[in-house]
Amino acid sequence: MDWELVFTVRDALRRPLFADAIIVGGKNGLNRAIRWVHVLESASFESLIHGEEMILTTGMGASADTRASLAFLQNLIDKNAACLCIELGAYFSTIPREMIELAGRHDFPLIVFTRTVRFVDITLDLHSLIINRHHKMLQELESISREFHRLTLTSQGTLKVLQLLCKSTRTQIVYMQLQGKPLFFPALPPEEQLPLLGFFESLDDELEGIQPDAAPCIREFGHRKIALKPVGALDQTWAYIMMISNHKPQEFDCLLLDSASLSIAQELLRTRYMEERKLFSENLWVDELISGRIEDDNRLKGLVGPDFNVVNELSYRVCLIEIENPRDVKWNSSENDWESITFHLSLIIRSLFEKYSLRPLITLKNNRLTVIALDIQSRLPGKLRLQQALDALQHIRSDEKLKDLQLVTGVSKSHKGLKQAYAGYQEAVQSLSLYSCYQKPVLFYEELGVFQLLLNLNDGKTLENFIRSYLGPLIDHDQSKGSELLLTLRVFLDYDGSKQIAARNLFIVRQSLYYRLDKITELLGEDFMLPENRISIQVALRAYQLLYPDKLTLPSSRSAQL
């Protein structure tokens, strides 16, 4: 970095007030940065300093005992103080040799004043310089950050940003792309690249927990320091920047690294956004595919492209993602219009699915996005990875454009062969239609159980007649008396006849449950729990739930108490 922007021990020693100061130890540490000046006359200072302070002392609070003096110095070193300045006099007549040796081992400047000095004058003088340097640093940072932003608007913007970062910090920069080759600024021979690449690979587990909006993390690499910063957006990481230097990165370095990362992320996001729009226009045939309008194999092969044979052999599921509350979300007609929101959501979906080794083919209609999620990895179960991707989508709340959206997803069973996408789409539609019954944001077709059968029988009469034949007396009683016998029976059967669990979920005492069960037995007959009757009744309850999802909802604890 530009050391003129950092105030160091060497700079302080050039001031007139330090004309008679003598460096007795740690001369190799004169480039240590000074962030503040602190007068310290206490041996207990654990909570008093934060690091990089110049410490001024007469030794009044320290013991004349050599062991105590060494402990005092070691504590300062551990707290990352910049240096220690001691005024020789009543409390320190000479500096113990052991202190000088300790300071030398840690390159920690140990400075003595041989005559009385006014600490207040030193404090005022150095603080004014530090503040001026800091102001200059902020101006320089703003100027370079603007240049980063300007460079991203030119061709090969990312490369130019990395080159400027390297020049401004005077460090080795490594750009690790998750999809692409690593880039080195300045260039390194292969034998020097390998150790750095090996170090990055060793951080594999740790990288999962580092988010793009986090501050750069500092790691040791031999005698060097590495500042690591993710590059990404939308809760996704696309690359990492490593900044390698022989000293601990200063605030200026880390701020520049953060600014460069943000500028590159903005360029990558713009590129992905344009690619998403292009893919949308190219994938209009996906809507025809899920609508069953593509029957000719040759036409389908021409639409998919040269990798048709590979794609056609991949397993896939059709996901129907519905924005449940489009009218409740406040749009800005000039910026966050509906098209912008849906493209933004599509971009996030693509990024998430690719993260879990799923290739998405996306199409949009009204407030629904249809995704054909092609499974391009066979090591982990595709359903598990798809569930993880959809769960991650539900929890994206850091994005301002999407934080108010309520997303509901229906997922088909697994299919092979693209011409089966129409059947998969119908399964996804059926899954989505049962959201009101299950109240789950993500519902797989396999989880529908008997609803798979009932949905195909829902012609308006067949299910109604079946429901009346098994549940008619309970329905009539509930309507005339305002009771909840139907809900009670559903919960009782869902929990395998456990009265304790049923009462707890209905928020009633067991005596009330006993009364309701007696009434149900009276209306349905003593044999309603026999296996054949029980199966029929449970199917009828599911059919009733399909037709009237709001009438069999469990009470909340609050409403039950009112």
Secondary structure, 3 states (H helix, E strand, C coil): CCHHHCCEHHHHHCCHHHCCEEEEECHHHCCCECCEEEECCCCCCCCCCCCCEEEEECCCCCCCCHHHHHHHHHHHHHCCCCEEEEECCCCCCCCCHHHHHHHHHCCCCEEEECCCCCHHHHHHHHHHHHHHHHHHHHHHHHHHHHHHHHHCCCCCHHHHHHHHHHHHHCCEEEEEECCCCCEEECCCCHHHHHHHHHHHHHCHHHHCCCCCCCCCEEEEECCEEEEEEEEEECCEEEEEEEEEECCCCCHHHHHHHHHHHHHHHHHHHHHHHHHHHHHHHHCCHHHHHHCCCCCCHHHHHHHHCCCHHHHHCCEEEEEEEEECCCCCCCCCCCCCCHHHHHHHHHHHHHHHHHHCCEEEEEEEECCEEEEEEEECCCCCCHHHHHHHHHHHHHCCCCCCCCCCCCEEEEECCCEECHHHHHHHHHHHHHHHHCHHHHCCCEEEHHHHCCHHHHHHHCCCCHHHHHHHHHHHHHHHHHHHHCCCHHHHHHHHHHCCCCHHHHHHHHCCCHHHHHHHHHHHHHHHCCCCCCHHHHHHHHHHHHHHHHHCHHHHCCCCHHHHHC
